[in-house]
């Protein structure tokens, strides 16, 4: 979720947790500027309208982000998002380590 979005939020707990590493992913400057102050529900809809639902799902999953209809990103549920994203990263890390 964009840092600018958190600074507009009224809840101080949201602002305090916006810097968590599980709330980070690499994106290009153009995308960053487009989503800067918007909630994920808003910018994900814009992206979905541009590239289609299947491509959005693939894009989110490539960043280990929750992608389904019930995604906490689409619901604006930051606490659930952090839990789900942490699990996705952990699962990928475990899978990568077991390949060795």
C-alpha positions as CSV (number, residue, x, y, z in Angstrom):
1,X,0.0,0.0,0.0
2,X,1.5,3.4,-1.0
3,X,3.2,5.5,1.7
4,X,1.2,8.5,0.6
5,X,-2.1,6.6,1.2
6,X,-1.0,5.9,4.8
7,X,-0.2,9.5,5.5
8,X,-3.7,10.5,4.5
9,X,-5.1,7.8,6.8
10,X,-6.6,8.8,10.1
11,X,-5.4,5.8,12.0
12,X,-1.9,6.3,13.4
13,X,-1.4,2.5,13.6
14,X,-1.6,2.4,9.8
15,X,1.0,5.1,9.5
16,X,3.3,3.4,12.0
17,X,3.3,0.1,10.1
18,X,3.5,1.5,6.5
19,X,7.3,0.9,6.5
20,X,7.1,-2.8,7.1
21,X,9.3,-4.8,4.6
22,X,6.3,-6.9,3.7
23,X,4.6,-3.7,2.5
24,X,7.4,-3.3,-0.1
25,X,7.7,-4.4,-3.7
26,X,9.7,-3.1,-6.7
27,X,7.7,-1.1,-9.2
28,X,8.7,1.4,-11.8
29,X,8.4,5.2,-11.3
30,X,5.4,5.6,-13.6
31,X,3.4,3.0,-11.6
32,X,4.6,4.5,-8.3
33,X,3.4,8.0,-9.4
34,X,0.1,6.6,-10.6
35,X,-0.7,4.9,-7.2
36,X,0.9,7.4,-4.9
37,X,-2.0,8.6,-2.8
38,X,-4.7,6.0,-3.8
39,X,-6.0,3.1,-1.9
40,X,-5.2,-0.3,-3.4
41,X,-8.9,-0.9,-4.2
42,X,-8.8,2.2,-6.5
43,X,-5.5,1.7,-8.2
44,X,-6.0,-2.1,-8.7
45,X,-9.3,-1.4,-10.4
46,X,-7.5,1.1,-12.7
47,X,-4.8,-1.4,-13.5
48,X,-7.3,-4.2,-14.0
49,X,-9.3,-2.0,-16.5
50,X,-6.1,-1.4,-18.5
51,X,-4.6,-4.9,-18.6
52,X,-7.5,-7.3,-17.7
53,X,-8.2,-9.5,-14.7
54,X,-6.0,-12.4,-15.7
55,X,-3.0,-10.2,-16.3
56,X,-3.5,-8.4,-13.0
57,X,-3.7,-11.7,-11.2
58,X,-0.4,-12.8,-12.8
59,X,1.2,-9.4,-12.0
60,X,0.2,-9.5,-8.4
61,X,1.3,-13.1,-7.9
62,X,4.7,-12.4,-9.5
63,X,5.2,-9.9,-6.7
64,X,3.9,-12.4,-4.1
65,X,0.9,-10.2,-3.5
66,X,-2.6,-11.6,-2.7
67,X,-4.6,-11.6,-5.9
68,X,-8.0,-13.2,-5.5
69,X,-11.4,-11.5,-5.3
70,X,-11.2,-11.7,-1.5
71,X,-7.7,-10.1,-1.5
72,X,-7.1,-7.8,1.5
73,X,-5.6,-5.4,-1.0
74,X,-9.0,-5.1,-2.7
75,X,-10.8,-4.7,0.6
76,X,-8.4,-2.2,2.1
77,X,-7.7,-4.5,5.0
78,X,-4.0,-3.7,5.8
79,X,-3.7,-6.0,8.8
80,X,-4.9,-9.0,6.8
81,X,-2.8,-8.0,3.9
82,X,0.4,-8.0,6.0
83,X,-0.5,-11.5,7.4
84,X,-1.2,-12.9,3.9
85,X,1.8,-11.3,2.3
86,X,4.1,-12.6,5.1
87,X,2.7,-16.1,4.5
88,X,3.2,-15.8,0.7
89,X,6.8,-14.7,1.2
90,X,7.5,-17.4,3.8
91,X,6.0,-20.1,1.6
92,X,8.1,-19.0,-1.4
93,X,11.2,-18.8,0.7
94,X,10.6,-22.3,2.0
95,X,10.0,-23.7,-1.5
96,X,13.2,-22.0,-2.8
97,X,15.3,-23.4,0.1
98,X,14.0,-26.9,-0.4
99,X,15.1,-27.0,-4.0
100,X,18.8,-27.2,-2.9
